[in-house]
């Protein structure tokens, strides 16, 4: 957990202070210094327009992490709300809600995100909405399953007996008992959201030029790979790998720490 937490904190630090620590303006064109290899002046070289790749990687983190965090918040809010209501109320509402969730799960998440973003238009806000929508089913199913496991326990029955409202029971008695699993899911979902944003940007469906974006920069760099201008893709590629690895690693560590069954078996 320490390693994953440290990596996530490092990326959050970069997210907050990227523009302050970037050595160059990430969107300033300098064709006289185009396609320079890595050097002491340009740590990761420059791209075809002379822009510093390292600076674009740093500032690009603000796009990727912002999309990741906001889309996860969207999925968490709507998915958890739906799962809590479906699990507690049951009946027809549960049946209809889960059929809707199954319909979304019938499509690969990334393909569905691409389709939604293409329909809404290529903007960063639409990418957030699309990734948030495809995250809803995972939260809804996980939350519903956790609610079904606790709603028949004695303290829930006691709360009903003394006349507590369904909303109070859900918020004050059920939700605190399922939140650990949701924290783990949120961490893992952030990793997927970062990867999905990179894929959307690669296809031109995310942030638009000249704003830095990891996926967009990899797309631009591929035409120069036959000429051995490898540094244009290495920087954003390593950034995507590092950020996704950090959140996945932290998510796995949190799952091991918060799941009592895993603690007992360890």
C-alpha angles and dihedrals in degrees: 000000000000093000094046092044092050092051092048091048090050091054092045089052090052089046091057100039102028097118092046095052098037107109094213140028102270095214100040111116117222108169091177087069098039120146096005113166121238113294141150089276095048111027094197098022126243133286130237091284095047095255117147109255094205092054091049091051091052096047091040088064088070090061097044097044093042091053090045096050097041095045090049089051089053093049092044095050098048098031096049092044091051093046094048092050095044094047096046101038098038119173123080094345091055091048095050094043093051092047088055090049091049090052091056092045090055088076125064106257097235093046090050091049090052092049094049093047092047090052094048096041136258103294133124091239091055090049089055091050093047095049090044091053094051089050093057098080094056092052093043095051094043093048094046091051092050092048092051088053095054107028094084095049120117098255091053091049089048091052091052091048094057090050103258112167120247090247092053092047092050096046101037104030111022105034096054088054095054101037096093093065090045092054090055091047091050091054093050091044090056090058091052091046092054090050092046092050090052090051092049091048091048088057092047094252098111132058113350127231137309090029111096117250129168096222093044092051092051089052092052092046097056093078089061098048093089087058090053094248088144098154094075091068100031095068099053091035093057090045092055091046093048096047095045091045091050096054094041091049091049091047093053091047092049091049091053091047099044101039107087092201091059091046091054093047090049 
